[in-house]
């Protein structure tokens, strides 16, 4: 069978062998928990607790701040000690709720109580997902409740479940597919009840044969859920690339997947939907991968939201003495971390520790017009010309060249022999273009 894929892309070193065979372990909460009010795309949540309040595990501590927003819940019981700005993973200082853990682990009423799908309407399911604070757990962080309630809900015919996990080193979604596949399937069924005209396709790269086998077995006999093996290639898990590979439909920056009859959800998001719909549990924990050549014991861990990255790494055996760089997320699209004293949030997927910094080690030189960036770009753009436009502050030209279609995947930067930070340039170019459009 020919594997489905997209045009171009790259094949970076995978590094998944470090942690892919490590079963998910649980890590307890720490003494002081920090909950940023902005853990998603859209408006920050608004605190509904005050300093001195006692809160319970699973209690709402911040409500949605707009249509595109998501609530925040406490993952421990304890006392609100402060509501103040704290450093977060992207280097900003954001408003956070600080809770002192009382270690009593007292939950809100009905937390974890079983609930059947048959008794719920499509509207009930959407409402539960919205109120549970679920967002895209693949890294984007778009509120899932908004995603599963499009204006054209009856026109959605394909729900794509992203199980590709194409970023190097990351294996948390892989372990979820192996260890919690029944729950993922139940989460998918809840989504399909909310979108009654849709069928679901689980896309998994062929470097994960055990996950393909496990989900094939679990979907055997299901007429509305199937598994689609995909060619292992980066960025196979990109929303546009995934939609094209599975359906042949093309999406651009002016469109939503729903405009082409598709909804894309991450496997971890489906697991969170299962917990919300079937177990009456909001999103208060996350499975992460702790790995890299500078980690003593690579592993996959289930951690409560609000713990610090430094605490998680310590519980996993810490980093080696020769560590020079930490990354949150994958090495292609993740962020270098200046400090590990920042909280784990809904979109946290990993802590990567490296003993060599490939970006800093190689000096940047002039573009030699080799065309490798053009051959690699999955959006079929011309990065070298886009870079020239950004350097010259010619944003109209950048726009003409399709700059807004850049998905910031990092393929061009990865293959550039001159080590030009193309992706970073395009991020800045897109931000400048948006600013110009807002002013006009």
N, C-alpha and C positions, 0 to 999 in steps of 0.2 A: 504494500500500500504506500502510495506516495504521500509523504508528510506535507501538511499544509504550512505555508509560511508567507513572508512578505518580501518585497524587493530590497536588495542591498543589506545593510547592517554589518555587524562585525562579530568576531569570535574571540573574545578575551579569555584569558586563563580563568577557569571556573572556581577553583579553590573550595568547592563544596565538599570534597572528600574529608576535610578537616572536621566537619560537624554533622554530616548527613546521617550518620549511623548513631547519633547521640539522641536517645529518647528524651522527651520533654520532662524537665525537672521543675519542681515548684519552689519559689523563693517567697518567704514571708515578708510582710511589710516592715519598715523600719520605724524608729521612734517618732520622727517628724516627717510628715508627708506634705508635698507641695503640689498644688493643682492649678496650673495656668488656666485662665479663662478663655484663652484662644488656643484651641487644639484642633482646629479645622479651618477649611476655607470658609470665608464669610465673616459675618459680624461676631465679635467675641461674646461669650455668654455673660450674663449679669448675675452677680452674687445675690443669693437669697438667704444667706446666713450672716450673722454678725459676730464680731469678736466676743468670746465668752460662751457662745452657744455650744451645747453638746450635740454631736451628730452621730448617726448610726451608719453602719456599713450598708451601702446601697441607697443612701439618702441623697436626694437632690440638693446640691449646694450652689448651683448656678443654672439659671434658666436661659432659654434661647434669647439671643439679642436681636433677632430679625428673622426674615423668611429663610435666608440661607445662614443657618447657625445650628448649634447643637448644644444640648444641656450637658452639665458636668456633675458627676456623682462621687461621693466619698467611697473609697475602697477600704476604709477602716472605721471603727467607732472611736470617738475621742472628742477633743475640745478644740474649737477654732481659736488659734492663738494670734493670728494676724491676717489682714488682707492688705498685701503690699506688693510692690514691684520686686521681682526676682529675675535673675539671669535664666534664660531658657536655651534650648538646644541650638537655635539659629543665631545666637549671639545677642538677641534683643533683651531688654528688660521689660517683661510683661507683668500685668497685674495677676497675682496668684492668691489662692486661699491656702493658708498654712494651718494644718491640723496636727495636734499632738495625739499620737496613738495611745489609747488607754489599754490596749492588748486584751480587751474584753470581747472583741469581735462580735458585738451585739448588732443584729441586723434589723432592718425595717420589717414590718409585718408582711407576710406572704413572699418574702425573698426566697427564691429557689423553689417555690411551690409549683408543682406540675400543672400544666395547662394544655388542653387538647386543641389541635388545629381545627377539628370539625366544627367546633362551636363558634369559630371566629369568622367574620365577614372579611372581604378584601379591605374595607375601610378600617376595620379593627386592626388588621395586621400592619397597615401603613402607620396607623396612629401609635401602635406599640413600638415600631421601629424608630419613629421620630422621638418618642418620649424616652427611649432607652439611651439616646446619645450616640448611636452608632454612626460612624463615618467610614470613608474608604480607608481600610487598614493596609492597603498596599503602599501607602505613602502620600497619596494625593490629599486625603482628608476631606473630601466633599461629603456633606451630610447625606447619609444613605436614605433617610426618610424622604428627602426631596427627590433623590434619584429614582426611587421606586414609585413615585406618584407624579409622573409626567402628565402634561395636559392631554396628550394623545395616547393615554394608557391602553385603549382598545386597539391601537395600531402597533403596539409592541409585539413582535412575533419571535424575537430571539433574546434570551437572557444568557449572556456569555459569562461564565465563571472563570476568572483568571487564576489558573493554577500553574502558570508557566514559571514564575519566580526566576526571571531571566538574569537578575543582577548576580554577578559573581559572589561567592562566599555565603550568601544567605540560604538558609535551609529551614527556617521556622515554618513556612507554609508547607513545605514538603513533609515535615514531621506531622503537621496537623492533618494532612491528607492520609497519612499512614495510620495515625493513632486515633483520630476523631472523625473518620470519614462518614460514619452513620449520622453524626450530628450535623455535619456539613450538608449531607443530602436532605435532612429534615429542614434545615434552613432554606435550602433551595426550593423545597416544596412549599414553604410558607410564601416565598417570593412569587412563585408561580400561581398561587391562589390569589395573590394581590394583582397579578397580571394574567388574567384567565386565557388570553389568546396566544400566550407565549409558550415556547419550548426552551429548555435550557441545554446549553452545550458547555461542558467543562474542558477547557483548553489546557493541556499539560505538555511541556516539552519532553522530547523522547530521551533526555538524559535522566528521567525519573521513571524508569520502567516499573518499579514497585508501586509507585503512586497510580500510574495508569492501570496496572493490574487490579489494585485494591478498589479503585472507583469503578472500573469496568464491572467487577463482581457486584458491587453495591447497587449499580444501576441496571443490572440484568433484569429484564422484564419490565422496566420502566418505559412507558411510551412517550414521556415528555422530557426525559433527561438522558443525555448521551455523553460519551467521552470522545474528544477529538485530539489524537496525538499530534503534536506540532514539532517542526524542526527546531533543534536547539540552535538558537541564534539570538544575539542581542540587537535591538530591544523587542523581543517577541512579546513581552508583557505590556508594551506600550498600548494604550487604549486604541489608537487608530490602527496600529499594526495588527493587533489581535482581532479587531473587527474585520479587517481586510482578509486576514489569513483564514478565518472561519467562514465568513459570509461572502467575501468578494466585494463588499460595499466600501466605498471610500468616504472618509470624513475629513473635513478641513476645520480651520480655526473659527470659522463663522457658523459652524454647525454643532449640534449636540448629537450624541449617539442615538438618542430617541428620534431625531429627525430621519434616521435611516432604519427605524424600527428595532433598535437595539438598546439594551441596558447592559453595562459591564460591572460586575461585582467581583471583589477579591475573595478567595477561599476563606481567609480569616474573618472577613465581614460576614460571610454566610454562617460561620460558626457563632459569631456574636448575635446574628439574627436568631439562630436556634436558641441561644440562651435567653434572649429577650422574649421570644414568642412562646416557647415551650416551658421555660423555667422561671419566667418572671424576674429576670436579672438584667439590670442595666449594664452598660459597658464599663467595667471597673478593673479589667486586667488585660494583659497583652503577652503573647508569646514572642520572644525575641531570640536572635542568634548572637552568641558571644563567640567571636572567632578571630582568626588572623594569625600570622606567623609569630606575633609577639604576645599571644595569649597562652598561659600555662595549660589550661584545660578547656579547649573549645567545647561548646555545648549549646543546647536549646533550652530556654527557661521560660516559665510562665510566671510573670511578675505582676503585682498589683500596680495600677497606675498611681503615680505620685512619689514612688521611690526614686532615689537619685541614681544616675548612671554609675557613679563611683561605688555606691553600695552594691549594685548588681554585679559589677566587675569583681569586687572584693569577695562576694559570696561564691563567685565562679572560679576562684583561685588566683585572681589578679593578673597583672601583665608582667612580662619579663623586663629585666633591667634595660634591655636595649631598645625598648619601644620609643619610636620617634613621632608617631602619628596615630590619632584616634579618629575614626569616622563614624558618624551616625547615619545608618542606611547603607546602601551598596556603594562600592568604590566608583561606579560610573556616575550616579546621580545623587549620592549622599553628600553630607556636609562634614568638612573637617571640624573637629571640636577643640576649642581652646581650653575648655574646662569640662571635667566630668561631673562637677557639682551642679548638675542641672537635672530636672525631673524627667522621668519617663512619662510620655504622653501617648495619646491614642495612636499617633502615626509613627511612634518609635518602632523600628524593626530590628535594630542590631547595635552592637558595639563592635567595631572592627579595630584591631590593634596591629600596627605594622612596624617592623624594625627598619624599614627602608621607605623613604618618601620619593617615589618615582617622579613626582611633579617637580619637587624642588631640586632634585639631583641633576636634572638635565637643563642646561641653559637654553633660553629661547633664541632662535635665529630668524633670519628673514625667510619669507615664503618663497619656495622654489618652484611654485606652480606645477607640482607633480600630479595634482588631480586626485590624490588618495581620498581627500575629504569628500569629493563629489561622488566617488565610487562607493563610499561607505554610507552616505546620508540616506536614511530610510524615508525621508520626506522628499527626496529627489530635488534637493536644493543645491546651490553652488556656494558653499561656505566661504571659499577664498574671496569671491566678489562681495559677499555680504560683509566680510571682515573689513575689506577696503572701504566700504560705505560707512561702517561704524567709525572707523578710524578718522575718516574725513568729515564726520558729523553730518553726513548726507542721509538724513533719515528718510527722505522721500525715495531715494534710490534703494535703501535697505528695504523699504516697504514694497517697492516694485519687484525686488528680487525674491519676495515671499518670506521676508524675515519673520513675520508673525506666525508662519507655519512651522517654525522651528519648535521641536518638542523638548529641546534641551537634554537630549539623551546622552550626549558626550561622545558619540561615535567619531565625529570629526576631530575632536581634540585627541582622542585615543590613537588615531592613525597618523596624525600630523608629525612628520619627521622633524619639523622645525620647532615642535613643542609650543606652538602658539595657543594660548588659552581661548580658543574659538568659542566654546560654549559659554564661557563667562562673558565674552564680548557680546554675544547674541542676547544673553539675559539682560544686559545693560541696554542694548539697542531696543529691545522690546519694551522695557520699562520707559525709556525715553519717548518712544512712539506712542505709548498709551498716555503718557503725560501730555504730549502735544495734542492728541485727540480730545482729551478731557478739557484742555484750555480752549480749544476751538469749538 
